[in-house]
Amino acid sequence: MLRDSLATIAVIVAFGLSGCVQEKQQGTSQNGNSSGGSGGSGSSSRGGFFFCDTRDLDRDSSKNLANLFSDFNKSFVAKASSNSSTLYTIPVNFHVIMKDDSAEGGDVPDESLAEQVDILNRAYSGEIGGVGTPYRFELAGINRVVNGKWHSFAPGAPEETEVKKALRVGDAKTLNVFIMDILVPKGGTGKILGYSTFPFVYKMQPALDGIMLHYRAVPGSDLDHYNAGHVLVHESGHWLGLLHTFTGACDGLFTDLVSDTPREKTPTRGNYCPTNLDSCPSNPGLDPIHNHMTYTGDECRTEFTSGQVSFMKFNTMIFRGLK
């Protein structure tokens, strides 16, 4: 049954990118205060709002992934993995793509990148909250490239393929993080903080695997609410297979495929940690505002759940070969 379900992977592959966006607010915010955010590369983000511009899976793709996860949970390998204490060490390669070698040009200090790996380990071990996962991260390399053309582009631009094919290292078990100035596609507003491929994309497009991260969404930057390293925690959650906690909103047929994350519509715009928010009052549970896979600020997102750990194990065993 599990083998039959694997035949559905090609249907899912076309929906492999997720993007995380900080949207600029103009005029008056919901609470009546002037938001004061400004767009453009390197500009102030105060008053901005973080959200992920993820391409949701279509109905067929969601159904196929749900069926595959269900079949996996019935298999011997899933039962064995649930009792396993194995830790998986994931090598992380950072590719810092700069306009020039200044901070304004996109350079990120080694110390910030080392701290970023430490934050990944604290988040995924459960040290800062929630359930511990079996994933640990190890700094494998820092590669710096000065290339103005590669420093700034929008998701899906030809430069993205060029960058990944030229710089990416390792296999499905290696996390490549490309740090640059991510532009908003034509017609959009705000500033994109990051986006990631999902594990099921690797089989068909291995050269495009990895995470794109804005050079200011790193520990210690001046980016209010998104400088604690949790943007990469969120994006690596996608890279390990997790969907957003608000997938399917309040009444969609398919959710994030995790049973212990309450349904949510979206966090309140401009509120980085909305206490007691219940955007789906007809469903049980308050919004999971502290979950790493929602939209709240870095200071608010602190946890994964047991269900998310199971879903990550499924994705990484089937699609990344972590067994």
C-alpha positions as CSV (number, residue, x, y, z in Angstrom):
1,M,0.0,0.0,0.0
2,L,2.8,2.4,0.8
3,R,4.5,1.6,-2.5
4,D,1.3,2.3,-4.4
5,S,1.0,5.7,-2.7
6,L,4.5,6.6,-3.7
7,A,3.3,6.7,-7.3
8,T,1.4,9.8,-6.5
9,I,4.6,11.9,-5.9
10,A,4.7,13.4,-9.3
11,V,1.3,15.0,-8.8
12,I,2.5,16.8,-5.7
13,V,5.8,18.1,-7.1
14,A,4.5,21.1,-9.0
15,F,3.4,22.7,-5.7
16,G,6.8,22.8,-4.0
17,L,7.6,26.3,-3.1
18,S,6.6,28.3,0.0
19,G,7.5,31.9,0.6
20,C,7.5,34.0,3.7
21,V,6.6,37.6,3.4
22,Q,6.7,40.6,5.7
23,E,4.0,42.9,4.4
24,K,4.3,46.6,4.8
25,Q,1.3,48.4,6.2
26,Q,0.4,51.8,5.1
27,G,-1.9,54.4,6.7
28,T,-3.7,53.3,9.8
29,S,-3.5,49.8,11.3
30,Q,-6.3,47.9,12.8
31,N,-5.7,49.3,16.3
32,G,-5.8,52.9,15.0
33,N,-2.1,53.5,15.2
34,S,0.0,54.7,12.2
35,S,2.1,51.7,11.1
36,G,5.0,53.6,9.6
37,G,6.5,50.6,7.7
38,S,8.5,51.3,4.5
39,G,9.3,49.1,1.6
40,G,12.4,48.6,-0.4
41,S,15.7,46.9,0.1
42,G,17.3,47.6,3.5
43,S,14.5,49.9,4.6
44,S,13.0,50.0,8.1
45,S,10.4,47.2,8.8
46,R,8.9,48.7,11.9
47,G,5.1,48.3,11.8
48,G,5.4,45.4,9.3
49,F,3.5,42.2,9.4
50,F,5.0,38.7,8.8
51,F,3.2,36.1,6.8
52,C,4.0,33.3,4.5
53,D,2.9,33.5,0.9
54,T,2.8,29.7,0.6
55,R,1.3,28.1,-2.5
56,D,-1.3,25.8,-0.9
57,L,-1.5,22.3,-2.3
58,D,-4.5,21.8,-4.6
59,R,-7.2,19.3,-3.6
60,D,-5.7,16.3,-5.4
61,S,-2.2,17.0,-4.1
62,S,-3.4,17.3,-0.5
63,K,-5.4,14.1,-0.8
64,N,-2.4,12.2,-2.2
65,L,-0.1,13.5,0.5
66,A,-2.7,12.7,3.2
67,N,-3.2,9.2,1.8
68,L,0.6,8.6,1.7
69,F,0.9,9.8,5.3
70,S,-2.0,7.5,6.4
71,D,-0.4,4.5,4.7
72,F,3.0,5.3,6.3
73,N,1.4,5.4,9.7
74,K,0.1,1.9,9.2
75,S,3.5,0.5,8.2
76,F,6.1,-1.3,10.2
77,V,8.6,1.4,9.6
78,A,6.4,4.1,11.2
79,K,5.9,1.9,14.3
80,A,9.6,1.3,14.6
81,S,10.4,5.0,14.2
82,S,8.0,6.0,16.9
83,N,10.0,4.0,19.4
84,S,13.4,5.2,18.1
85,S,15.6,7.6,19.9
86,T,17.8,8.2,16.8
87,L,19.0,11.7,16.3
88,Y,19.6,13.0,12.7
89,T,22.3,15.5,12.2
90,I,21.6,17.8,9.2
91,P,24.6,19.6,7.7
92,V,23.9,23.3,7.0
93,N,25.6,25.1,4.2
94,F,25.1,28.9,4.1
95,H,25.6,30.7,0.8
96,V,25.8,34.5,1.5
97,I,25.2,36.2,-1.8
98,M,26.2,39.9,-1.6
99,K,26.0,43.0,-3.7
100,D,29.3,44.0,-2.1
101,D,31.1,42.9,1.1
102,S,29.4,45.5,3.4
103,A,26.5,44.8,5.8
104,E,24.3,47.0,3.6
105,G,25.4,45.0,0.6
106,G,24.2,41.8,2.2
107,D,27.2,40.4,4.1
108,V,26.3,38.5,7.3
109,P,29.0,37.8,10.0
110,D,30.1,34.3,10.7
111,E,29.0,34.8,14.3
112,S,25.4,35.4,13.3
113,L,25.4,32.3,11.2
114,A,26.9,30.2,14.0
115,E,24.3,31.6,16.3
116,Q,21.6,30.7,13.8
117,V,22.6,27.1,13.8
118,D,22.5,27.2,17.6
119,I,19.0,28.6,17.5
120,L,17.9,25.8,15.2
121,N,19.2,23.2,17.6
122,R,17.5,24.9,20.6
123,A,14.2,25.1,18.7
124,Y,14.3,21.5,17.3
125,S,15.5,20.0,20.6
126,G,12.5,21.5,22.5
127,E,14.8,23.6,24.7
128,I,12.8,26.8,24.1
129,G,9.4,25.1,24.3
130,G,7.1,22.4,22.9
131,V,8.1,18.9,21.9
132,G,11.7,17.9,21.1
133,T,12.3,16.6,17.6
134,P,15.0,14.1,16.4
135,Y,16.7,16.8,14.2
136,R,19.9,18.5,15.0
137,F,21.9,20.9,12.8
138,E,25.6,21.2,12.2
139,L,27.4,24.1,10.5
140,A,29.0,22.5,7.4
141,G,30.2,25.6,5.5
142,I,29.9,29.3,4.8
143,N,30.3,30.3,1.2
144,R,30.4,34.0,0.3
145,V,29.7,35.2,-3.3
146,V,29.8,38.8,-4.5
147,N,27.3,39.0,-7.4
148,G,24.9,41.9,-7.8
149,K,22.7,40.0,-10.3
150,W,22.3,37.1,-7.8
151,H,21.9,39.3,-4.7
152,S,18.4,40.6,-5.5
153,F,15.6,38.7,-7.3
154,A,12.0,37.5,-6.7
155,P,10.9,33.9,-6.0
156,G,10.9,31.9,-9.2
157,A,13.1,34.2,-11.2
158,P,15.7,32.6,-13.5
159,E,18.4,33.8,-11.2
160,E,17.1,31.4,-8.5
161,T,17.8,28.4,-10.7
162,E,21.2,29.8,-11.6
163,V,22.2,30.4,-8.0
164,K,21.1,26.9,-6.8
165,K,22.6,25.0,-9.7
166,A,25.9,26.9,-9.2
167,L,26.2,26.9,-5.4
168,R,24.1,24.0,-3.9
169,V,26.1,21.2,-2.3
170,G,25.3,17.8,-0.9
171,D,22.2,15.6,-1.3
172,A,18.7,15.4,0.0
173,K,19.9,15.2,3.6
174,T,21.9,18.5,3.2
175,L,20.3,21.8,4.0
176,N,21.4,24.7,1.7
177,V,20.5,28.2,2.9
178,F,20.9,30.9,0.3
179,I,21.0,34.4,2.0
180,M,20.2,37.4,-0.2
181,D,17.8,40.3,-0.8
182,I,14.6,38.7,-1.8
183,L,12.4,40.9,-3.9
184,V,8.6,40.9,-4.0
185,P,7.1,39.8,-7.4
186,K,5.7,42.6,-9.6
187,G,2.4,43.9,-8.1
188,G,3.2,42.8,-4.6
189,T,4.1,44.8,-1.5
190,G,6.3,44.4,1.6
191,K,9.4,42.4,1.9
192,I,9.9,38.6,1.6
193,L,11.8,37.1,4.5
194,G,12.2,33.6,3.1
195,Y,10.8,30.6,1.3
196,S,11.6,26.9,1.0
197,T,11.1,23.8,-1.0
198,F,9.3,20.8,0.5
199,P,10.9,17.4,0.7
200,F,8.6,15.8,-1.9
201,V,10.1,18.2,-4.5
202,Y,13.6,16.7,-4.2
203,K,12.8,13.6,-6.3
204,M,12.0,15.6,-9.4
205,Q,14.0,18.8,-8.9
206,P,17.0,18.0,-6.7
207,A,19.0,21.0,-8.0
208,L,16.3,23.4,-6.6
209,D,16.2,22.1,-3.1
210,G,16.9,24.5,-0.3
211,I,15.9,27.7,1.5
212,M,16.1,31.3,0.4
213,L,16.5,33.6,3.4
214,H,16.6,37.4,3.5
215,Y,19.9,38.7,4.7
216,R,18.2,40.8,7.4
217,A,16.1,37.9,8.8
218,V,19.1,36.6,10.8
219,P,20.0,36.8,14.5
220,G,21.1,40.2,15.7
221,S,19.9,42.2,12.7
222,D,17.8,45.4,13.0
223,L,14.7,43.7,11.7
224,D,12.1,44.2,14.5
225,H,10.3,41.0,15.5
226,Y,12.2,38.8,13.0
227,N,15.8,39.0,14.2
228,A,15.8,36.1,16.7
229,G,16.6,33.4,14.1
230,H,13.1,31.9,14.1
231,V,12.4,32.8,10.4
232,L,14.9,30.0,9.5
233,V,13.3,27.7,12.1
234,H,10.0,28.3,10.3
235,E,11.5,27.7,6.8
236,S,13.4,24.6,7.9
237,G,10.0,23.3,9.1
238,H,8.8,23.5,5.5
239,W,12.1,21.9,4.3
240,L,11.4,19.0,6.7
241,G,7.8,18.7,5.4
242,L,5.5,20.8,7.6
243,L,2.7,22.9,6.2
244,H,1.4,26.1,7.8
245,T,-0.9,25.6,10.8
246,F,-3.6,27.6,9.1
247,T,-3.7,25.4,6.0
248,G,-7.4,24.9,5.2
249,A,-8.4,27.8,7.5
250,C,-11.5,27.1,9.5
251,D,-13.5,24.7,7.3
252,G,-11.2,23.5,4.5
253,L,-11.3,19.8,3.6
254,F,-7.5,19.5,4.1
255,T,-5.6,21.0,7.0
256,D,-1.8,20.9,7.8
257,L,-2.4,17.1,8.1
258,V,-1.4,17.3,11.8
259,S,-4.0,16.2,14.4
260,D,-2.8,18.3,17.4
261,T,-2.6,21.8,15.9
262,P,-5.9,23.6,16.2
263,R,-7.4,25.2,13.1
264,E,-6.7,28.8,12.6
265,K,-7.7,31.3,10.0
266,T,-4.8,33.8,10.2
267,P,-3.2,35.8,13.0
268,T,-4.4,39.4,13.5
269,R,-2.6,41.7,11.2
270,G,0.0,43.8,13.1
271,N,-0.3,41.7,16.3
272,Y,2.9,39.7,16.8
273,C,1.6,37.6,19.7
274,P,-2.2,37.8,19.9
275,T,-3.1,36.3,23.3
276,N,-6.2,34.1,23.4
277,L,-6.9,34.5,19.7
278,D,-9.6,32.2,18.4
279,S,-10.0,32.9,14.6
280,C,-12.0,29.6,14.2
281,P,-14.5,29.7,17.1
282,S,-16.6,26.8,15.7
283,N,-13.5,24.5,16.0
284,P,-11.9,23.3,19.2
285,G,-8.9,25.1,20.6
286,L,-7.4,28.5,20.5
287,D,-5.1,29.5,17.6
288,P,-1.6,27.9,17.9
289,I,0.1,31.3,18.1
290,H,3.2,29.8,19.6
291,N,3.7,27.2,16.9
292,H,6.8,27.7,14.7
293,M,4.6,27.1,11.6
294,T,2.2,30.1,12.0
295,Y,2.7,33.8,11.2
296,T,3.4,35.5,14.6
297,G,6.7,37.2,15.5
298,D,9.9,35.5,16.4
299,E,9.4,36.2,20.1
300,C,6.0,34.4,20.0
301,R,6.9,31.2,17.9
302,T,8.5,28.7,20.3
303,E,7.2,25.2,19.7
304,F,6.4,22.2,17.6
305,T,3.9,19.5,18.5
306,S,4.1,15.7,18.7
307,G,1.9,15.5,15.5
308,Q,4.3,17.7,13.7
309,V,7.2,15.6,14.7
310,S,5.4,12.5,13.3
311,F,4.7,14.4,10.0
312,M,8.4,15.5,9.8
313,K,9.6,11.9,10.3
314,F,7.2,10.7,7.6
315,N,8.5,13.4,5.1
316,T,12.2,13.0,5.9
317,M,12.1,9.2,5.8
318,I,10.2,8.9,2.6
319,F,11.6,11.9,0.7
320,R,15.0,12.6,2.3
321,G,16.1,9.2,3.2
322,L,16.7,9.9,6.9
323,K,16.0,6.4,8.3
